[in-house]
Amino acid sequence: MGIAKPFVAVVDDDESVGRAIRRLLHSVGIDADTFSSGDEFLDTLASMPSYHPGCVILDIQMPGINGLEVQRRLAGSGVPVILITAHDDVAVRDQALALGAVGYLRKPFNDSILIKTVQAALGITPSP
């Protein structure tokens, strides 16, 4: 009768970035599912009502539905959102944070900062 292990959804059109984030999170005991588009992630949410990631990491610039639009569609769901981007733009960052993002990280980001941001979003106390 254990508590379900927290997991994160990683949405990035660069599959190598998704895999790297999944491996990084796994190294600290956090499971992650990866999606290569906002459409794929939203389709999974719509088709599997029981699918509830504890946090979503979204790339901002993706073909099709971008990260900000996915964030808008998640509004009110209670799922914490962390946005990542290779193209930092102050207006986009301000918009993301105004929409409730718990983090906004520019690629390449520091691994420990990403881990701490995810742990905070999941309500996990970091290990010393």
N, CA, C and O atoms as CSV, one atom per row, in Angstrom:
chain,resi,resn,atom,element,x,y,z
A,1,MET,N,N,0.819,-1.186,0.000
A,1,MET,CA,C,0.000,0.000,0.000
A,1,MET,C,C,0.864,1.251,0.000
A,1,MET,O,O,0.766,2.083,0.903
A,2,GLY,N,N,1.709,1.381,-1.016
A,2,GLY,CA,C,2.573,2.544,-1.111
A,2,GLY,C,C,1.872,3.691,-1.800
A,2,GLY,O,O,0.859,3.529,-2.479
A,3,ILE,N,N,2.442,4.830,-1.601
A,3,ILE,CA,C,1.935,6.018,-2.261
A,3,ILE,C,C,2.469,6.011,-3.694
A,3,ILE,O,O,3.623,5.656,-3.931
A,4,ALA,N,N,1.632,6.402,-4.633
A,4,ALA,CA,C,2.060,6.442,-6.027
A,4,ALA,C,C,3.251,7.383,-6.170
A,4,ALA,O,O,3.278,8.482,-5.616
A,5,LYS,N,N,4.225,6.914,-6.927
A,5,LYS,CA,C,5.427,7.695,-7.162
A,5,LYS,C,C,5.078,8.882,-8.059
A,5,LYS,O,O,4.348,8.727,-9.038
A,6,PRO,N,N,5.596,10.068,-7.728
A,6,PRO,CA,C,5.282,11.226,-8.575
A,6,PRO,C,C,5.878,11.047,-9.965
A,6,PRO,O,O,6.928,10.428,-10.133
A,7,PHE,N,N,5.190,11.599,-10.949
A,7,PHE,CA,C,5.764,11.577,-12.292
A,7,PHE,C,C,5.494,12.889,-12.991
A,7,PHE,O,O,4.563,13.624,-12.663
A,8,VAL,N,N,6.338,13.156,-13.963
A,8,VAL,CA,C,6.327,14.414,-14.692
A,8,VAL,C,C,6.104,14.105,-16.164
A,8,VAL,O,O,6.589,13.093,-16.670
A,9,ALA,N,N,5.375,14.969,-16.850
A,9,ALA,CA,C,5.256,14.883,-18.309
A,9,ALA,C,C,6.215,15.919,-18.890
A,9,ALA,O,O,6.197,17.086,-18.498
A,10,VAL,N,N,7.051,15.478,-19.828
A,10,VAL,CA,C,8.005,16.358,-20.495
A,10,VAL,C,C,7.570,16.491,-21.946
A,10,VAL,O,O,7.486,15.494,-22.663
A,11,VAL,N,N,7.293,17.706,-22.382
A,11,VAL,CA,C,6.808,17.944,-23.743
A,11,VAL,C,C,7.825,18.816,-24.469
A,11,VAL,O,O,7.944,20.011,-24.196
A,12,ASP,N,N,8.561,18.198,-25.405
A,12,ASP,CA,C,9.588,18.919,-26.160
A,12,ASP,C,C,9.731,18.265,-27.524
A,12,ASP,O,O,9.857,17.043,-27.613
A,13,ASP,N,N,9.713,19.059,-28.583
A,13,ASP,CA,C,9.822,18.500,-29.926
A,13,ASP,C,C,11.215,17.967,-30.225
A,13,ASP,O,O,11.389,17.240,-31.203
A,14,ASP,N,N,12.212,18.305,-29.414
A,14,ASP,CA,C,13.551,17.741,-29.555
A,14,ASP,C,C,13.617,16.505,-28.655
A,14,ASP,O,O,13.757,16.610,-27.437
A,15,GLU,N,N,13.513,15.337,-29.285
A,15,GLU,CA,C,13.427,14.095,-28.502
A,15,GLU,C,C,14.645,13.873,-27.621
A,15,GLU,O,O,14.531,13.267,-26.556
A,16,SER,N,N,15.827,14.359,-28.052
A,16,SER,CA,C,17.027,14.171,-27.225
A,16,SER,C,C,16.913,14.980,-25.929
A,16,SER,O,O,17.402,14.545,-24.886
A,17,VAL,N,N,16.278,16.140,-25.986
A,17,VAL,CA,C,16.073,16.945,-24.774
A,17,VAL,C,C,15.107,16.216,-23.836
A,17,VAL,O,O,15.344,16.135,-22.631
A,18,GLY,N,N,14.024,15.690,-24.398
A,18,GLY,CA,C,13.065,14.934,-23.590
A,18,GLY,C,C,13.716,13.746,-22.900
A,18,GLY,O,O,13.488,13.503,-21.715
A,19,ARG,N,N,14.529,13.005,-23.651
A,19,ARG,CA,C,15.216,11.841,-23.059
A,19,ARG,C,C,16.184,12.273,-21.968
A,19,ARG,O,O,16.259,11.638,-20.916
A,20,ALA,N,N,16.929,13.354,-22.212
A,20,ALA,CA,C,17.897,13.834,-21.217
A,20,ALA,C,C,17.199,14.260,-19.928
A,20,ALA,O,O,17.670,13.949,-18.835
A,21,ILE,N,N,16.084,14.968,-20.052
A,21,ILE,CA,C,15.341,15.395,-18.863
A,21,ILE,C,C,14.777,14.176,-18.139
A,21,ILE,O,O,14.819,14.111,-16.911
A,22,ARG,N,N,14.246,13.204,-18.894
A,22,ARG,CA,C,13.709,11.996,-18.272
A,22,ARG,C,C,14.802,11.267,-17.491
A,22,ARG,O,O,14.567,10.835,-16.362
A,23,ARG,N,N,15.990,11.124,-18.074
A,23,ARG,CA,C,17.107,10.456,-17.372
A,23,ARG,C,C,17.522,11.243,-16.127
A,23,ARG,O,O,17.766,10.659,-15.071
A,24,LEU,N,N,17.600,12.560,-16.256
A,24,LEU,CA,C,17.984,13.402,-15.124
A,24,LEU,C,C,16.996,13.239,-13.975
A,24,LEU,O,O,17.402,13.046,-12.829
A,25,LEU,N,N,15.713,13.315,-14.273
A,25,LEU,CA,C,14.704,13.168,-13.217
A,25,LEU,C,C,14.728,11.766,-12.623
A,25,LEU,O,O,14.593,11.596,-11.411
A,26,HIS,N,N,14.899,10.769,-13.477
A,26,HIS,CA,C,14.959,9.384,-12.986
A,26,HIS,C,C,16.121,9.208,-12.008
A,26,HIS,O,O,16.026,8.428,-11.060
A,27,SER,N,N,17.217,9.932,-12.239
A,27,SER,CA,C,18.397,9.813,-11.366
A,27,SER,C,C,18.112,10.280,-9.940
A,27,SER,O,O,18.852,9.940,-9.017
A,28,VAL,N,N,17.033,11.062,-9.754
A,28,VAL,CA,C,16.662,11.522,-8.408
A,28,VAL,C,C,15.330,10.911,-7.973
A,28,VAL,O,O,14.692,11.399,-7.041
A,29,GLY,N,N,14.915,9.843,-8.654
A,29,GLY,CA,C,13.736,9.096,-8.226
A,29,GLY,C,C,12.405,9.617,-8.732
A,29,GLY,O,O,11.359,9.274,-8.181
A,30,ILE,N,N,12.424,10.440,-9.768
A,30,ILE,CA,C,11.181,10.971,-10.327
A,30,ILE,C,C,10.979,10.374,-11.715
A,30,ILE,O,O,11.840,10.502,-12.585
A,31,ASP,N,N,9.847,9.727,-11.915
A,31,ASP,CA,C,9.536,9.169,-13.231
A,31,ASP,C,C,9.059,10.270,-14.163
A,31,ASP,O,O,8.511,11.280,-13.721
A,32,ALA,N,N,9.273,10.067,-15.463
A,32,ALA,CA,C,8.837,11.055,-16.448
A,32,ALA,C,C,8.387,10.360,-17.720
A,32,ALA,O,O,8.997,9.389,-18.167
A,33,ASP,N,N,7.319,10.871,-18.290
A,33,ASP,CA,C,6.857,10.461,-19.612
A,33,ASP,C,C,7.248,11.575,-20.571
A,33,ASP,O,O,7.219,12.751,-20.209
A,34,THR,N,N,7.615,11.207,-21.795
A,34,THR,CA,C,7.984,12.231,-22.763
A,34,THR,C,C,6.990,12.256,-23.921
A,34,THR,O,O,6.444,11.232,-24.334
A,35,PHE,N,N,6.783,13.456,-24.419
A,35,PHE,CA,C,5.894,13.692,-25.555
A,35,PHE,C,C,6.625,14.608,-26.520
A,35,PHE,O,O,7.314,15.535,-26.095
A,36,SER,N,N,6.481,14.359,-27.818
A,36,SER,CA,C,7.213,15.143,-28.804
A,36,SER,C,C,6.423,16.336,-29.337
A,36,SER,O,O,6.918,17.076,-30.187
A,37,SER,N,N,5.203,16.527,-28.846
A,37,SER,CA,C,4.421,17.695,-29.267
A,37,SER,C,C,3.345,18.011,-28.240
A,37,SER,O,O,2.938,17.161,-27.448
A,38,GLY,N,N,2.901,19.255,-28.279
A,38,GLY,CA,C,1.793,19.657,-27.427
A,38,GLY,C,C,0.530,18.893,-27.783
A,38,GLY,O,O,-0.252,18.516,-26.910
A,39,ASP,N,N,0.340,18.670,-29.083
A,39,ASP,CA,C,-0.835,17.913,-29.539
A,39,ASP,C,C,-0.848,16.505,-28.947
A,39,ASP,O,O,-1.878,16.037,-28.462
A,40,GLU,N,N,0.310,15.830,-28.993
A,40,GLU,CA,C,0.400,14.461,-28.479
A,40,GLU,C,C,0.071,14.435,-26.979
A,40,GLU,O,O,-0.664,13.562,-26.517
A,41,PHE,N,N,0.610,15.381,-26.235
A,41,PHE,CA,C,0.354,15.448,-24.800
A,41,PHE,C,C,-1.128,15.706,-24.513
A,41,PHE,O,O,-1.738,15.017,-23.696
A,42,LEU,N,N,-1.699,16.705,-25.192
A,42,LEU,CA,C,-3.114,17.031,-24.960
A,42,LEU,C,C,-4.028,15.883,-25.383
A,42,LEU,O,O,-5.050,15.643,-24.741
A,43,ASP,N,N,-3.674,15.174,-26.454
A,43,ASP,CA,C,-4.456,14.004,-26.887
A,43,ASP,C,C,-4.435,12.923,-25.810
A,43,ASP,O,O,-5.450,12.276,-25.553
A,44,THR,N,N,-3.276,12.731,-25.184
A,44,THR,CA,C,-3.172,11.737,-24.111
A,44,THR,C,C,-4.044,12.147,-22.928
A,44,THR,O,O,-4.748,11.312,-22.360
A,45,LEU,N,N,-4.005,13.413,-22.554
A,45,LEU,CA,C,-4.853,13.891,-21.456
A,45,LEU,C,C,-6.334,13.671,-21.761
A,45,LEU,O,O,-7.099,13.250,-20.894
A,46,ALA,N,N,-6.728,13.961,-23.002
A,46,ALA,CA,C,-8.137,13.831,-23.385
A,46,ALA,C,C,-8.583,12.376,-23.455
A,46,ALA,O,O,-9.722,12.060,-23.112
A,47,SER,N,N,-7.698,11.492,-23.895
A,47,SER,CA,C,-8.099,10.096,-24.092
A,47,SER,C,C,-7.927,9.238,-22.837
A,47,SER,O,O,-8.475,8.138,-22.761
A,48,MET,N,N,-7.171,9.730,-21.857
A,48,MET,CA,C,-6.941,8.974,-20.622
A,48,MET,C,C,-7.278,9.851,-19.419
A,48,MET,O,O,-6.391,10.504,-18.869
A,49,PRO,N,N,-8.546,9.877,-19.003
A,49,PRO,CA,C,-8.933,10.739,-17.880
A,49,PRO,C,C,-8.166,10.458,-16.591
A,49,PRO,O,O,-8.077,11.329,-15.725
A,50,SER,N,N,-7.613,9.258,-16.455
A,50,SER,CA,C,-6.875,8.926,-15.233
A,50,SER,C,C,-5.418,9.390,-15.291
A,50,SER,O,O,-4.685,9.231,-14.315
A,51,TYR,N,N,-4.996,9.955,-16.407
A,51,TYR,CA,C,-3.614,10.402,-16.574
A,51,TYR,C,C,-3.445,11.762,-15.902
A,51,TYR,O,O,-3.972,12.768,-16.377
A,52,HIS,N,N,-2.701,11.783,-14.787
A,52,HIS,CA,C,-2.523,13.011,-14.017
A,52,HIS,C,C,-1.053,13.203,-13.635
A,52,HIS,O,O,-0.639,12.785,-12.553
A,53,PRO,N,N,-0.268,13.825,-14.503
A,53,PRO,CA,C,1.117,14.089,-14.098
A,53,PRO,C,C,1.136,15.082,-12.942
A,53,PRO,O,O,0.263,15.942,-12.826
A,54,GLY,N,N,2.144,14.947,-12.097
A,54,GLY,CA,C,2.278,15.868,-10.975
A,54,GLY,C,C,2.806,17.222,-11.396
A,54,GLY,O,O,2.698,18.202,-10.659
A,55,CYS,N,N,3.380,17.270,-12.595
A,55,CYS,CA,C,3.981,18.496,-13.110
A,55,CYS,C,C,4.206,18.298,-14.608
A,55,CYS,O,O,4.387,17.170,-15.066
A,56,VAL,N,N,4.195,19.385,-15.367
A,56,VAL,CA,C,4.470,19.322,-16.797
A,56,VAL,C,C,5.599,20.286,-17.129
A,56,VAL,O,O,5.565,21.459,-16.758
A,57,ILE,N,N,6.602,19.767,-17.838
A,57,ILE,CA,C,7.686,20.600,-18.353
A,57,ILE,C,C,7.411,20.803,-19.830
A,57,ILE,O,O,7.351,19.839,-20.593
A,58,LEU,N,N,7.244,22.057,-20.238
A,58,LEU,CA,C,6.866,22.381,-21.614
A,58,LEU,C,C,7.927,23.219,-22.311
A,58,LEU,O,O,8.373,24.243,-21.793
A,59,ASP,N,N,8.320,22.769,-23.487
A,59,ASP,CA,C,9.129,23.617,-24.358
A,59,ASP,C,C,8.193,24.685,-24.912
A,59,ASP,O,O,7.046,24.385,-25.245
A,60,ILE,N,N,8.654,25.901,-25.015
A,60,ILE,CA,C,7.781,26.956,-25.521
A,60,ILE,C,C,7.615,26.865,-27.035
A,60,ILE,O,O,6.495,26.910,-27.542
A,61,GLN,N,N,8.724,26.736,-27.753
A,61,GLN,CA,C,8.643,26.744,-29.211
A,61,GLN,C,C,8.599,25.328,-29.758
A,61,GLN,O,O,9.599,24.610,-29.769
A,62,MET,N,N,7.404,24.945,-30.212
A,62,MET,CA,C,7.203,23.635,-30.830
A,62,MET,C,C,6.279,23.829,-32.022
A,62,MET,O,O,5.456,24.745,-32.035
A,63,PRO,N,N,6.416,22.955,-33.034
A,63,PRO,CA,C,5.461,23.017,-34.142
A,63,PRO,C,C,4.066,22.656,-33.649
A,63,PRO,O,O,3.923,21.919,-32.673
A,64,GLY,N,N,3.054,23.164,-34.307
A,64,GLY,CA,C,1.681,22.894,-33.864
A,64,GLY,C,C,1.384,23.735,-32.644
A,64,GLY,O,O,1.631,24.941,-32.633
A,65,ILE,N,N,0.859,23.101,-31.628
A,65,ILE,CA,C,0.513,23.809,-30.394
A,65,ILE,C,C,1.789,24.071,-29.587
A,65,ILE,O,O,2.495,23.135,-29.211
A,66,ASN,N,N,2.076,25.338,-29.326
A,66,ASN,CA,C,3.300,25.651,-28.580
A,66,ASN,C,C,3.071,25.520,-27.071
A,66,ASN,O,O,1.951,25.297,-26.611
A,67,GLY,N,N,4.153,25.663,-26.325
A,67,GLY,CA,C,4.077,25.475,-24.884
A,67,GLY,C,C,3.143,26.432,-24.168
A,67,GLY,O,O,2.458,26.040,-23.224
A,68,LEU,N,N,3.108,27.695,-24.610
A,68,LEU,CA,C,2.202,28.652,-23.966
A,68,LEU,C,C,0.737,28.271,-24.185
A,68,LEU,O,O,-0.090,28.442,-23.289
A,69,GLU,N,N,0.418,27.758,-25.367
A,69,GLU,CA,C,-0.966,27.349,-25.629
A,69,GLU,C,C,-1.322,26.118,-24.794
A,69,GLU,O,O,-2.435,26.023,-24.275
A,70,VAL,N,N,-0.390,25.181,-24.661
A,70,VAL,CA,C,-0.642,24.017,-23.798
A,70,VAL,C,C,-0.867,24.506,-22.370
A,70,VAL,O,O,-1.772,24.031,-21.685
A,71,GLN,N,N,-0.040,25.460,-21.920
A,71,GLN,CA,C,-0.209,26.012,-20.576
A,71,GLN,C,C,-1.595,26.629,-20.418
A,71,GLN,O,O,-2.252,26.426,-19.398
A,72,ARG,N,N,-2.039,27.376,-21.417
A,72,ARG,CA,C,-3.376,27.986,-21.356
A,72,ARG,C,C,-4.454,26.914,-21.217
A,72,ARG,O,O,-5.401,27.062,-20.444
A,73,ARG,N,N,-4.295,25.835,-21.977
A,73,ARG,CA,C,-5.303,24.770,-21.945
A,73,ARG,C,C,-5.285,23.994,-20.630
A,73,ARG,O,O,-6.279,23.367,-20.264
A,74,LEU,N,N,-4.167,24.035,-19.926
A,74,LEU,CA,C,-4.077,23.366,-18.621
A,74,LEU,C,C,-4.575,24.255,-17.485
A,74,LEU,O,O,-4.720,23.794,-16.352
A,75,ALA,N,N,-4.836,25.526,-17.783
A,75,ALA,CA,C,-5.269,26.476,-16.748
A,75,ALA,C,C,-6.455,25.907,-15.984
A,75,ALA,O,O,-7.406,25.397,-16.576
A,76,GLY,N,N,-6.386,26.001,-14.687
A,76,GLY,CA,C,-7.471,25.513,-13.842
A,76,GLY,C,C,-7.383,24.036,-13.519
A,76,GLY,O,O,-8.185,23.530,-12.734
A,77,SER,N,N,-6.419,23.328,-14.111
A,77,SER,CA,C,-6.296,21.885,-13.871
A,77,SER,C,C,-5.539,21.590,-12.581
A,77,SER,O,O,-5.610,20.483,-12.046
A,78,GLY,N,N,-4.812,22.591,-12.087
A,78,GLY,CA,C,-4.018,22.380,-10.885
A,78,GLY,C,C,-2.676,21.728,-11.150
A,78,GLY,O,O,-1.933,21.453,-10.207
A,79,VAL,N,N,-2.342,21.471,-12.417
A,79,VAL,CA,C,-1.064,20.851,-12.755
A,79,VAL,C,C,-0.006,21.947,-12.877
A,79,VAL,O,O,-0.130,22.836,-13.720
A,80,PRO,N,N,1.041,21.891,-12.038
A,80,PRO,CA,C,2.098,22.893,-12.132
A,80,PRO,C,C,2.821,22.786,-13.480
A,80,PRO,O,O,3.053,21.690,-13.991
A,81,VAL,N,N,3.170,23.940,-14.040
A,81,VAL,CA,C,3.837,24.001,-15.340
A,81,VAL,C,C,5.196,24.682,-15.192
A,81,VAL,O,O,5.321,25.735,-14.566
A,82,ILE,N,N,6.210,24.050,-15.785
A,82,ILE,CA,C,7.547,24.627,-15.888
A,82,ILE,C,C,7.814,24.785,-17.383
A,82,ILE,O,O,7.705,23.822,-18.142
A,83,LEU,N,N,8.164,25.997,-17.801
A,83,LEU,CA,C,8.450,26.242,-19.211
A,83,LEU,C,C,9.949,26.297,-19.443
A,83,LEU,O,O,10.693,26.853,-18.634
A,84,ILE,N,N,10.390,25.715,-20.557
A,84,ILE,CA,C,11.794,25.749,-20.939
A,84,ILE,C,C,11.881,26.289,-22.362
A,84,ILE,O,O,10.988,26.061,-23.178
A,85,THR,N,N,12.959,27.002,-22.649
A,85,THR,CA,C,13.096,27.573,-23.983
A,85,THR,C,C,14.556,27.844,-24.318
A,85,THR,O,O,15.370,28.133,-23.441
A,86,ALA,N,N,14.863,27.746,-25.594
A,86,ALA,CA,C,16.195,28.110,-26.080
A,86,ALA,C,C,16.212,29.570,-26.523
A,86,ALA,O,O,17.283,30.134,-26.749
A,87,HIS,N,N,15.038,30.185,-26.648
A,87,HIS,CA,C,14.920,31.553,-27.160
A,87,HIS,C,C,14.245,32.429,-26.111
A,87,HIS,O,O,13.037,32.660,-26.159
A,88,ASP,N,N,15.039,32.908,-25.169
A,88,ASP,CA,C,14.471,33.696,-24.083
A,88,ASP,C,C,13.914,35.013,-24.619
A,88,ASP,O,O,14.559,35.711,-25.401
A,89,ASP,N,N,12.719,35.323,-24.183
A,89,ASP,CA,C,12.033,36.549,-24.582
A,89,ASP,C,C,11.314,37.053,-23.337
A,89,ASP,O,O,10.471,36.352,-22.776
A,90,VAL,N,N,11.647,38.267,-22.906
A,90,VAL,CA,C,11.092,38.811,-21.666
A,90,VAL,C,C,9.567,38.835,-21.701
A,90,VAL,O,O,8.924,38.500,-20.706
A,91,ALA,N,N,8.977,39.227,-22.832
A,91,ALA,CA,C,7.518,39.290,-22.925
A,91,ALA,C,C,6.902,37.904,-22.782
A,91,ALA,O,O,5.871,37.745,-22.129
A,92,VAL,N,N,7.530,36.901,-23.392
A,92,VAL,CA,C,7.022,35.528,-23.291
A,92,VAL,C,C,7.171,35.027,-21.857
A,92,VAL,O,O,6.262,34.397,-21.317
A,93,ARG,N,N,8.321,35.309,-21.241
A,93,ARG,CA,C,8.536,34.893,-19.847
A,93,ARG,C,C,7.487,35.534,-18.942
A,93,ARG,O,O,6.895,34.860,-18.099
A,94,ASP,N,N,7.259,36.825,-19.117
A,94,ASP,CA,C,6.254,37.514,-18.297
A,94,ASP,C,C,4.861,36.908,-18.501
A,94,ASP,O,O,4.101,36.737,-17.548
A,95,GLN,N,N,4.541,36.587,-19.757
A,95,GLN,CA,C,3.241,35.978,-20.056
A,95,GLN,C,C,3.122,34.609,-19.389
A,95,GLN,O,O,2.093,34.292,-18.792
A,96,ALA,N,N,4.172,33.806,-19.490
A,96,ALA,CA,C,4.155,32.470,-18.892
A,96,ALA,C,C,3.964,32.548,-17.377
A,96,ALA,O,O,3.165,31.808,-16.802
A,97,LEU,N,N,4.699,33.444,-16.746
A,97,LEU,CA,C,4.590,33.578,-15.293
A,97,LEU,C,C,3.229,34.147,-14.895
A,97,LEU,O,O,2.666,33.762,-13.871
A,98,ALA,N,N,2.701,35.067,-15.710
A,98,ALA,CA,C,1.371,35.622,-15.430
A,98,ALA,C,C,0.290,34.541,-15.545
A,98,ALA,O,O,-0.728,34.597,-14.854
A,99,LEU,N,N,0.521,33.559,-16.422
A,99,LEU,CA,C,-0.427,32.453,-16.578
A,99,LEU,C,C,-0.262,31.395,-15.484
A,99,LEU,O,O,-1.014,30.421,-15.440
A,100,GLY,N,N,0.730,31.590,-14.594
A,100,GLY,CA,C,0.871,30.700,-13.451
A,100,GLY,C,C,2.005,29.702,-13.506
A,100,GLY,O,O,2.047,28.787,-12.684
A,101,ALA,N,N,2.925,29.843,-14.445
A,101,ALA,CA,C,4.066,28.917,-14.498
A,101,ALA,C,C,4.832,28.977,-13.180
A,101,ALA,O,O,5.035,30.053,-12.617
A,102,VAL,N,N,5.252,27.814,-12.695
A,102,VAL,CA,C,6.032,27.771,-11.456
A,102,VAL,C,C,7.520,27.911,-11.741
A,102,VAL,O,O,8.319,28.095,-10.823
A,103,GLY,N,N,7.889,27.824,-13.015
A,103,GLY,CA,C,9.282,27.982,-13.395
A,103,GLY,C,C,9.407,28.328,-14.860
A,103,GLY,O,O,8.556,27.972,-15.675
A,104,TYR,N,N,10.481,29.027,-15.182
A,104,TYR,CA,C,10.787,29.401,-16.559
A,104,TYR,C,C,12.300,29.309,-16.687
A,104,TYR,O,O,13.024,30.124,-16.115
A,105,LEU,N,N,12.781,28.320,-17.436
A,105,LEU,CA,C,14.216,28.080,-17.532
A,105,LEU,C,C,14.681,28.194,-18.972
A,105,LEU,O,O,14.022,27.713,-19.893
A,106,ARG,N,N,15.812,28.829,-19.150
A,106,ARG,CA,C,16.394,28.969,-20.476
A,106,ARG,C,C,17.385,27.835,-20.727
A,106,ARG,O,O,18.224,27.532,-19.879
A,107,LYS,N,N,17.278,27.210,-21.907
A,107,LYS,CA,C,18.213,26.151,-22.305
A,107,LYS,C,C,19.522,26.795,-22.741
A,107,LYS,O,O,19.488,27.870,-23.339
A,108,PRO,N,N,20.654,26.199,-22.476
A,108,PRO,CA,C,20.792,25.025,-21.614
A,108,PRO,C,C,20.676,25.450,-20.156
A,108,PRO,O,O,21.252,26.457,-19.744
A,109,PHE,N,N,19.928,24.676,-19.385
A,109,PHE,CA,C,19.711,25.025,-17.984
A,109,PHE,C,C,20.605,24.173,-17.095
A,109,PHE,O,O,21.102,23.121,-17.497
A,110,ASN,N,N,20.790,24.652,-15.893
A,110,ASN,CA,C,21.569,23.936,-14.898
A,110,ASN,C,C,20.723,22.770,-14.377
A,110,ASN,O,O,19.585,22.965,-13.953
A,111,ASP,N,N,21.286,21.562,-14.413
A,111,ASP,CA,C,20.537,20.376,-13.992
A,111,ASP,C,C,19.984,20.503,-12.578
A,111,ASP,O,O,18.837,20.133,-12.326
A,112,SER,N,N,20.788,21.023,-11.655
A,112,SER,CA,C,20.320,21.090,-10.269
A,112,SER,C,C,19.165,22.083,-10.124
A,112,SER,O,O,18.279,21.889,-9.292
A,113,ILE,N,N,19.175,23.144,-10.930
A,113,ILE,CA,C,18.060,24.095,-10.869
A,113,ILE,C,C,16.784,23.443,-11.391
A,113,ILE,O,O,15.713,23.629,-10.813
A,114,LEU,N,N,16.888,22.681,-12.478
A,114,LEU,CA,C,15.703,21.981,-12.996
A,114,LEU,C,C,15.177,20.997,-11.960
A,114,LEU,O,O,13.972,20.939,-11.716
A,115,ILE,N,N,16.067,20.226,-11.350
A,115,ILE,CA,C,15.641,19.247,-10.348
A,115,ILE,C,C,14.943,19.950,-9.180
A,115,ILE,O,O,13.879,19.513,-8.742
A,116,LYS,N,N,15.532,21.031,-8.676
A,116,LYS,CA,C,14.928,21.761,-7.546
A,116,LYS,C,C,13.576,22.349,-7.927
A,116,LYS,O,O,12.648,22.355,-7.118
A,117,THR,N,N,13.462,22.846,-9.159
A,117,THR,CA,C,12.199,23.423,-9.617
A,117,THR,C,C,11.122,22.347,-9.703
A,117,THR,O,O,9.984,22.572,-9.291
A,118,VAL,N,N,11.476,21.175,-10.239
A,118,VAL,CA,C,10.518,20.067,-10.339
A,118,VAL,C,C,10.143,19.576,-8.950
A,118,VAL,O,O,8.965,19.348,-8.674
A,119,GLN,N,N,11.121,19.412,-8.076
A,119,GLN,CA,C,10.818,18.960,-6.713
A,119,GLN,C,C,9.879,19.938,-6.015
A,119,GLN,O,O,8.952,19.515,-5.324
A,120,ALA,N,N,10.104,21.223,-6.182
A,120,ALA,CA,C,9.218,22.220,-5.572
A,120,ALA,C,C,7.813,22.110,-6.154
A,120,ALA,O,O,6.830,22.182,-5.416
A,121,ALA,N,N,7.707,21.934,-7.477
A,121,ALA,CA,C,6.400,21.818,-8.122
A,121,ALA,C,C,5.652,20.592,-7.640
A,121,ALA,O,O,4.427,20.609,-7.525
A,122,LEU,N,N,6.395,19.518,-7.355
A,122,LEU,CA,C,5.773,18.260,-6.898
A,122,LEU,C,C,5.579,18.232,-5.379
A,122,LEU,O,O,4.948,17.314,-4.855
A,123,GLY,N,N,6.113,19.226,-4.674
A,123,GLY,CA,C,6.008,19.247,-3.222
A,123,GLY,C,C,6.931,18.254,-2.551
A,123,GLY,O,O,6.643,17.758,-1.462
A,124,ILE,N,N,8.046,17.965,-3.209
A,124,ILE,CA,C,9.042,17.020,-2.667
A,124,ILE,C,C,10.134,17.809,-1.967
A,124,ILE,O,O,10.663,18.776,-2.514
A,125,THR,N,N,10.466,17.391,-0.756
A,125,THR,CA,C,11.572,18.003,-0.049
A,125,THR,C,C,12.856,17.426,-0.609
A,125,THR,O,O,13.048,16.211,-0.582
A,126,PRO,N,N,13.749,18.282,-1.121
A,126,PRO,CA,C,14.996,17.772,-1.709
A,126,PRO,C,C,15.828,17.015,-0.684
A,126,PRO,O,O,15.853,17.362,0.497
A,127,SER,N,N,16.509,15.975,-1.156
A,127,SER,CA,C,17.421,15.225,-0.295
A,127,SER,C,C,18.678,16.062,-0.104
A,127,SER,O,O,19.091,16.791,-1.005
A,128,PRO,N,N,19.287,15.953,1.083
A,128,PRO,CA,C,20.524,16.729,1.317
A,128,PRO,C,C,21.659,16.251,0.461
A,128,PRO,O,O,22.761,16.794,0.537
